[in-house]
Amino acid sequence: MAPSADRLGYWGRPTSTLDWCEENYVVSFYIAEFWNTVSNLIMILPPIYGAIRTYKDGLEFRYVYSFLGLAAVGIGSWCFHMTLQYEMQLLDELPMIYSTCVFVYCLYECFKQQNTLGVFPIMLLFIFSVSVSVVYLQWKEPVFHQVMYGALVACLVMRSIFIVTWVYPWLKPVCYISLSVFLLGFLLWNIDNLACDSLRSTRQRLPPVVGAVTQFHAWWHILTGLGSYLHILFSLQIRSTFLKHRPNVKFLCGVWPMLHIEAQKTS
Ligand SMILES: [Zn+2]
C-alpha cells in the first residue's frame, strides 16, 4: 500500500500484510508508525474508565464486555502500529470482529428481560467469530477481514436506525452523531489509502507537527474510537430505558460524555 522508501527500526522489517501511509520509524526508532500508534489512546483509556463505571453501577456484564472489547481493539492496534508485525496485526484485527459481535448482541437483545442470555444469538455470533478467525488465519487477505467487519457494522447501523425510527425517536441525536463520526473516520481511512502519495508529499512541505494532522489513519482511530464509544453509550441508553432505569448523560470535565444510571427505586 505504502511506498517502500520506509526506514527500518527497532522491530525490524515489517511482516504485516498491511503497511499504512504513515512513514515508518520517522518520529521514533522504537515506534514504527508513531501517530497511528498514539492515536489509539482514545480507544484505550475512556473505554477502560467506562468499563469500571459500568461495573460499579451494577449494570449488565455485556456492557462491561463492550467497553473492554473496544479497549482490547485499541491495545491490539497500538501493538500493531508500533511493530508492524503480522502477529500484532491479528491482535488488532481479530478483536475488531469479536468486540463488534458483542455490540451486535447488545443491540439485538436490548428488548429482552434483564439478566437473560440469548443462547441462539450467542451461538450464532460465536460460530461467526470462529469461522472468520479460521478463514483469516489461512487466507491472509485483509479485504476479507474488512468485508466481514463491514458486514457487522452494517448490522449495527440497520438495527440502530430501526430503533430510533420506531421505538425511541428521542435517541436520534446520539445515534446519528455516533454514526456520522464513524463514517467520517471511514472516509478519512479511504483517503489515506487512496491518496497516500500526495499526502506524503504534502507532509514533506509542512512543519512536522502540522504534518501530523494529515495522518488520516490516526484520525480514523480517533473518530472510530469516539464513534464506537458513543455507540456503546447509545446501546446502554436503549437498554437502561427499556429496563426502566434512569439514564443520564453527564460530561466528564465538561467534555467527555458518560452515562450515569440510577436504578429505579421499587416501593
Ligand atoms: Zn489502524
Boltz pocket constraint, residues with backbone or C-beta under 6 A from the ligand:
constraints:
  - pocket:
      binder: B
      contacts: [[A, 36], [A, 77], [A, 81], [A, 217], [A, 221]]
      max_distance: 6.0
